[in-house]
Amino acid sequence: MTFIEFKKSLLDAEISLPKFSKLIQVSEKNIQAYKQKIEVPNTIAVIVTSIVALHKNGIDYRLMINDLKLKAKTKKGAGFKKKDKVEDGENKNIK
């Protein structure tokens, strides 16, 4: 699915990109990055296609997704690494 098809699908589901990203707990910045890659990942394509189908059949997908209690992923190790003194006097990074 191309990014343009993805955006059209969001319109079909009557949901904006910011609301979609918040609903599935993926940063809007990450989703916008797919614009440059031309195609969205398969998982995003499946999610938006399913949301469109649910919406067209009058099923409130928002409640279903909120019930999943999804959590946003955060980057780990984005800070400075700690250094530890080793017996021979050298500093080495701790992983």
mmCIF file of the C-alpha atoms, coordinates in Angstrom:
data_MODEL
# 
_entry.id   MODEL 
# 
loop_
_atom_site.group_PDB 
_atom_site.id 
_atom_site.type_symbol 
_atom_site.label_atom_id 
_atom_site.label_alt_id 
_atom_site.label_comp_id 
_atom_site.label_asym_id 
_atom_site.label_entity_id 
_atom_site.label_seq_id 
_atom_site.pdbx_PDB_ins_code 
_atom_site.Cartn_x 
_atom_site.Cartn_y 
_atom_site.Cartn_z 
_atom_site.occupancy 
_atom_site.B_iso_or_equiv 
_atom_site.pdbx_formal_charge 
_atom_site.auth_seq_id 
_atom_site.auth_comp_id 
_atom_site.auth_asym_id 
_atom_site.auth_atom_id 
_atom_site.pdbx_PDB_model_num 
ATOM 1  C CA . MET A 1 1  ? 0.000   0.000  0.000  1.00 0.00 ? 1  MET A CA 1 
ATOM 2  C CA . THR A 1 2  ? 1.422   3.376  -0.968 1.00 0.00 ? 2  THR A CA 1 
ATOM 3  C CA . PHE A 1 3  ? 1.445   6.272  1.452  1.00 0.00 ? 3  PHE A CA 1 
ATOM 4  C CA . ILE A 1 4  ? -1.159  8.034  -0.709 1.00 0.00 ? 4  ILE A CA 1 
ATOM 5  C CA . GLU A 1 5  ? -3.453  4.970  -0.545 1.00 0.00 ? 5  GLU A CA 1 
ATOM 6  C CA . PHE A 1 6  ? -2.890  4.883  3.202  1.00 0.00 ? 6  PHE A CA 1 
ATOM 7  C CA . LYS A 1 7  ? -3.964  8.535  3.560  1.00 0.00 ? 7  LYS A CA 1 
ATOM 8  C CA . LYS A 1 8  ? -7.065  7.887  1.420  1.00 0.00 ? 8  LYS A CA 1 
ATOM 9  C CA . SER A 1 9  ? -7.929  4.933  3.644  1.00 0.00 ? 9  SER A CA 1 
ATOM 10 C CA . LEU A 1 10 ? -7.724  7.164  6.694  1.00 0.00 ? 10 LEU A CA 1 
ATOM 11 C CA . LEU A 1 11 ? -10.241 9.474  5.023  1.00 0.00 ? 11 LEU A CA 1 
ATOM 12 C CA . ASP A 1 12 ? -12.512 6.467  4.340  1.00 0.00 ? 12 ASP A CA 1 
ATOM 13 C CA . ALA A 1 13 ? -12.350 5.604  8.048  1.00 0.00 ? 13 ALA A CA 1 
ATOM 14 C CA . GLU A 1 14 ? -12.950 9.260  8.966  1.00 0.00 ? 14 GLU A CA 1 
ATOM 15 C CA . ILE A 1 15 ? -9.828  9.468  11.110 1.00 0.00 ? 15 ILE A CA 1 
ATOM 16 C CA . SER A 1 16 ? -6.947  11.900 10.847 1.00 0.00 ? 16 SER A CA 1 
ATOM 17 C CA . LEU A 1 17 ? -3.318  10.835 10.774 1.00 0.00 ? 17 LEU A CA 1 
ATOM 18 C CA . PRO A 1 18 ? -2.603  12.350 14.228 1.00 0.00 ? 18 PRO A CA 1 
ATOM 19 C CA . LYS A 1 19 ? -5.618  10.543 15.732 1.00 0.00 ? 19 LYS A CA 1 
ATOM 20 C CA . PHE A 1 20 ? -4.653  7.279  13.982 1.00 0.00 ? 20 PHE A CA 1 
ATOM 21 C CA . SER A 1 21 ? -1.096  7.463  15.311 1.00 0.00 ? 21 SER A CA 1 
ATOM 22 C CA . LYS A 1 22 ? -2.354  8.153  18.830 1.00 0.00 ? 22 LYS A CA 1 
ATOM 23 C CA . LEU A 1 23 ? -4.880  5.320  18.576 1.00 0.00 ? 23 LEU A CA 1 
ATOM 24 C CA . ILE A 1 24 ? -2.264  2.717  17.643 1.00 0.00 ? 24 ILE A CA 1 
ATOM 25 C CA . GLN A 1 25 ? 0.415   4.280  19.903 1.00 0.00 ? 25 GLN A CA 1 
ATOM 26 C CA . VAL A 1 26 ? 2.931   4.947  17.111 1.00 0.00 ? 26 VAL A CA 1 
ATOM 27 C CA . SER A 1 27 ? 4.444   8.396  16.832 1.00 0.00 ? 27 SER A CA 1 
ATOM 28 C CA . GLU A 1 28 ? 3.069   10.571 14.071 1.00 0.00 ? 28 GLU A CA 1 
ATOM 29 C CA . LYS A 1 29 ? 6.656   11.334 13.063 1.00 0.00 ? 29 LYS A CA 1 
ATOM 30 C CA . ASN A 1 30 ? 7.300   7.623  12.410 1.00 0.00 ? 30 ASN A CA 1 
ATOM 31 C CA . ILE A 1 31 ? 4.199   7.289  10.273 1.00 0.00 ? 31 ILE A CA 1 
ATOM 32 C CA . GLN A 1 32 ? 5.003   10.466 8.335  1.00 0.00 ? 32 GLN A CA 1 
ATOM 33 C CA . ALA A 1 33 ? 8.439   8.973  7.556  1.00 0.00 ? 33 ALA A CA 1 
ATOM 34 C CA . TYR A 1 34 ? 6.725   6.362  5.359  1.00 0.00 ? 34 TYR A CA 1 
ATOM 35 C CA . LYS A 1 35 ? 5.892   9.160  2.943  1.00 0.00 ? 35 LYS A CA 1 
ATOM 36 C CA . GLN A 1 36 ? 9.527   9.175  1.827  1.00 0.00 ? 36 GLN A CA 1 
ATOM 37 C CA . LYS A 1 37 ? 9.671   5.390  1.573  1.00 0.00 ? 37 LYS A CA 1 
ATOM 38 C CA . ILE A 1 38 ? 6.609   5.507  -0.701 1.00 0.00 ? 38 ILE A CA 1 
ATOM 39 C CA . GLU A 1 39 ? 5.006   2.401  0.835  1.00 0.00 ? 39 GLU A CA 1 
ATOM 40 C CA . VAL A 1 40 ? 3.780   1.791  4.347  1.00 0.00 ? 40 VAL A CA 1 
ATOM 41 C CA . PRO A 1 41 ? 4.741   -1.416 6.179  1.00 0.00 ? 41 PRO A CA 1 
ATOM 42 C CA . ASN A 1 42 ? 2.402   -4.382 5.809  1.00 0.00 ? 42 ASN A CA 1 
ATOM 43 C CA . THR A 1 43 ? 1.243   -4.132 9.426  1.00 0.00 ? 43 THR A CA 1 
ATOM 44 C CA . ILE A 1 44 ? 0.144   -0.505 9.008  1.00 0.00 ? 44 ILE A CA 1 
ATOM 45 C CA . ALA A 1 45 ? -1.628  -1.405 5.742  1.00 0.00 ? 45 ALA A CA 1 
ATOM 46 C CA . VAL A 1 46 ? -3.492  -4.271 7.449  1.00 0.00 ? 46 VAL A CA 1 
ATOM 47 C CA . ILE A 1 47 ? -4.465  -2.078 10.396 1.00 0.00 ? 47 ILE A CA 1 
ATOM 48 C CA . VAL A 1 48 ? -5.850  0.763  8.277  1.00 0.00 ? 48 VAL A CA 1 
ATOM 49 C CA . THR A 1 49 ? -7.658  -1.627 5.907  1.00 0.00 ? 49 THR A CA 1 
ATOM 50 C CA . SER A 1 50 ? -9.278  -3.384 8.868  1.00 0.00 ? 50 SER A CA 1 
ATOM 51 C CA . ILE A 1 51 ? -10.271 -0.053 10.406 1.00 0.00 ? 51 ILE A CA 1 
ATOM 52 C CA . VAL A 1 52 ? -11.925 1.005  7.129  1.00 0.00 ? 52 VAL A CA 1 
ATOM 53 C CA . ALA A 1 53 ? -13.886 -2.280 6.958  1.00 0.00 ? 53 ALA A CA 1 
ATOM 54 C CA . LEU A 1 54 ? -15.022 -1.972 10.575 1.00 0.00 ? 54 LEU A CA 1 
ATOM 55 C CA . HIS A 1 55 ? -16.032 1.659  10.061 1.00 0.00 ? 55 HIS A CA 1 
ATOM 56 C CA . LYS A 1 56 ? -18.020 0.860  6.903  1.00 0.00 ? 56 LYS A CA 1 
ATOM 57 C CA . ASN A 1 57 ? -19.908 -1.825 8.854  1.00 0.00 ? 57 ASN A CA 1 
ATOM 58 C CA . GLY A 1 58 ? -20.741 0.560  11.688 1.00 0.00 ? 58 GLY A CA 1 
ATOM 59 C CA . ILE A 1 59 ? -18.412 -1.060 14.212 1.00 0.00 ? 59 ILE A CA 1 
ATOM 60 C CA . ASP A 1 60 ? -16.608 1.320  16.573 1.00 0.00 ? 60 ASP A CA 1 
ATOM 61 C CA . TYR A 1 61 ? -12.997 0.288  16.057 1.00 0.00 ? 61 TYR A CA 1 
ATOM 62 C CA . ARG A 1 62 ? -11.788 2.930  18.520 1.00 0.00 ? 62 ARG A CA 1 
ATOM 63 C CA . LEU A 1 63 ? -13.303 1.090  21.488 1.00 0.00 ? 63 LEU A CA 1 
ATOM 64 C CA . MET A 1 64 ? -11.848 -2.212 20.307 1.00 0.00 ? 64 MET A CA 1 
ATOM 65 C CA . ILE A 1 65 ? -8.352  -0.779 19.919 1.00 0.00 ? 65 ILE A CA 1 
ATOM 66 C CA . ASN A 1 66 ? -8.511  1.177  23.183 1.00 0.00 ? 66 ASN A CA 1 
ATOM 67 C CA . ASP A 1 67 ? -9.448  -2.059 24.979 1.00 0.00 ? 67 ASP A CA 1 
ATOM 68 C CA . LEU A 1 68 ? -6.067  -3.461 23.907 1.00 0.00 ? 68 LEU A CA 1 
ATOM 69 C CA . LYS A 1 69 ? -4.361  -0.885 26.169 1.00 0.00 ? 69 LYS A CA 1 
ATOM 70 C CA . LEU A 1 70 ? -1.492  -0.443 23.731 1.00 0.00 ? 70 LEU A CA 1 
ATOM 71 C CA . LYS A 1 71 ? 1.626   1.267  25.029 1.00 0.00 ? 71 LYS A CA 1 
ATOM 72 C CA . ALA A 1 72 ? 3.921   3.518  23.058 1.00 0.00 ? 72 ALA A CA 1 
ATOM 73 C CA . LYS A 1 73 ? 7.404   2.139  22.627 1.00 0.00 ? 73 LYS A CA 1 
ATOM 74 C CA . THR A 1 74 ? 10.284  4.274  23.807 1.00 0.00 ? 74 THR A CA 1 
ATOM 75 C CA . LYS A 1 75 ? 13.873  4.284  22.690 1.00 0.00 ? 75 LYS A CA 1 
ATOM 76 C CA . LYS A 1 76 ? 16.251  2.622  25.088 1.00 0.00 ? 76 LYS A CA 1 
ATOM 77 C CA . GLY A 1 77 ? 19.868  3.637  25.573 1.00 0.00 ? 77 GLY A CA 1 
ATOM 78 C CA . ALA A 1 78 ? 19.452  7.123  24.170 1.00 0.00 ? 78 ALA A CA 1 
ATOM 79 C CA . GLY A 1 79 ? 21.522  8.655  26.993 1.00 0.00 ? 79 GLY A CA 1 
ATOM 80 C CA . PHE A 1 80 ? 25.183  8.622  27.828 1.00 0.00 ? 80 PHE A CA 1 
ATOM 81 C CA . LYS A 1 81 ? 26.831  5.312  28.589 1.00 0.00 ? 81 LYS A CA 1 
ATOM 82 C CA . LYS A 1 82 ? 28.188  4.834  32.091 1.00 0.00 ? 82 LYS A CA 1 
ATOM 83 C CA . LYS A 1 83 ? 31.842  4.028  32.515 1.00 0.00 ? 83 LYS A CA 1 
ATOM 84 C CA . ASP A 1 84 ? 33.197  1.652  35.111 1.00 0.00 ? 84 ASP A CA 1 
ATOM 85 C CA . LYS A 1 85 ? 36.767  1.395  36.364 1.00 0.00 ? 85 LYS A CA 1 
ATOM 86 C CA . VAL A 1 86 ? 38.382  -1.936 35.630 1.00 0.00 ? 86 VAL A CA 1 
ATOM 87 C CA . GLU A 1 87 ? 41.120  -3.377 37.849 1.00 0.00 ? 87 GLU A CA 1 
ATOM 88 C CA . ASP A 1 88 ? 43.918  -2.534 35.405 1.00 0.00 ? 88 ASP A CA 1 
ATOM 89 C CA . GLY A 1 89 ? 42.892  1.140  35.485 1.00 0.00 ? 89 GLY A CA 1 
ATOM 90 C CA . GLU A 1 90 ? 41.195  1.334  32.062 1.00 0.00 ? 90 GLU A CA 1 
ATOM 91 C CA . ASN A 1 91 ? 37.683  2.695  31.624 1.00 0.00 ? 91 ASN A CA 1 
ATOM 92 C CA . LYS A 1 92 ? 35.337  0.427  29.716 1.00 0.00 ? 92 LYS A CA 1 
ATOM 93 C CA . ASN A 1 93 ? 31.739  0.944  28.737 1.00 0.00 ? 93 ASN A CA 1 
ATOM 94 C CA . ILE A 1 94 ? 29.160  -1.068 30.591 1.00 0.00 ? 94 ILE A CA 1 
ATOM 95 C CA . LYS A 1 95 ? 26.433  -2.484 28.424 1.00 0.00 ? 95 LYS A CA 1 
# 
